[in-house]
């Protein structure tokens, strides 16, 4: 795969595959990468999807510090961008 550049959707799908195989340490950086790209592109729907998976991984790893940091980041974004979150976001 050297020299191949994946788009955010492809990276997200790859991350999901690793997540479903419980390879959290491989999936997490991919979800973080997708979230960063989506945030830069102001694609909040996919940003939130990626963040949701990050939170699930942190919960699996019992990483309370990163759970709190991610929740704080999300809360700051909601206030800054005046986003409305729905029930799916909290799942």
N, C-alpha and C positions, 0 to 999 in steps of 0.2 A: 504494500500500500504506500510505499515511499513515493513522494511526489504527488500523491493524490490529495486534493483538498475537498473535504466534505462540507456540505452546507449544514446550517444549524439543525434542520430537520433530520438529516442523516446521522449527525452526531447524537441527537436526542434518541433516535431509534436504536443506535448502537449502545448507548448508555442504558436504555431500558432492557436490552438483551442481557447485559452484564448484571443489572439489578435483579432481573428475574432468575439469574443463575446464582444469586447471592454473592456475587463478586463486587461487593460494595466499594472496596478501595480502588477498583478499576473504574466503576461507574461514576463515582463521585466527582472526579476531576472533569469528566465529560459533561455532567450536568452543570457544573460550575461554569465551564466554558460556554455552554449553550445559554445559560442565564446571562452571562456577561454580554454576549453578542445580541441577544434579544433585548436587553435593557438599552444597549447602545442604539438599536434600531427602533426603540420604543414599541416593541412587540410585547405588550404587557401580558397578553393571554399566554403565550408560550414561555415567557419569563416566569410567570406564576406556576405553570406546570412543572418547569424545571426545579423551581424552588420547593415545590411540594415533594418531589422525589428526594431532594437534598435533605429535607426535614425527616423523611421516612428513614433514610440511611442513617442520619444522626441518631434517630431513636433506636434503630437496630444496634448501633454501636454504643448506645447509652452515653452519647456525647452531649451532655446537658449544656455545656458552654457554647458549642456551636448551634444547638437548638435555639438558645436564647439570643445569640448574635444574629441568626437568620431571622428570627421573629422580629427583632428590633429593626433590622434592615427593611423588612417588609412593612412594618408599621410606619417607618420614616417615609418610604415610597408612597404609601397610601395617603399620608398627610400632604406630602409634597406635590403629588400628581392629582390629588383629589379623586382617587380611584374608589369605585364601589366594589366591594368583594361580595361574592355569593356563597351559597352553601358548598358548592364544589371546591371552592378555594380552601375552605376549612377542612375538607376531607383529606 
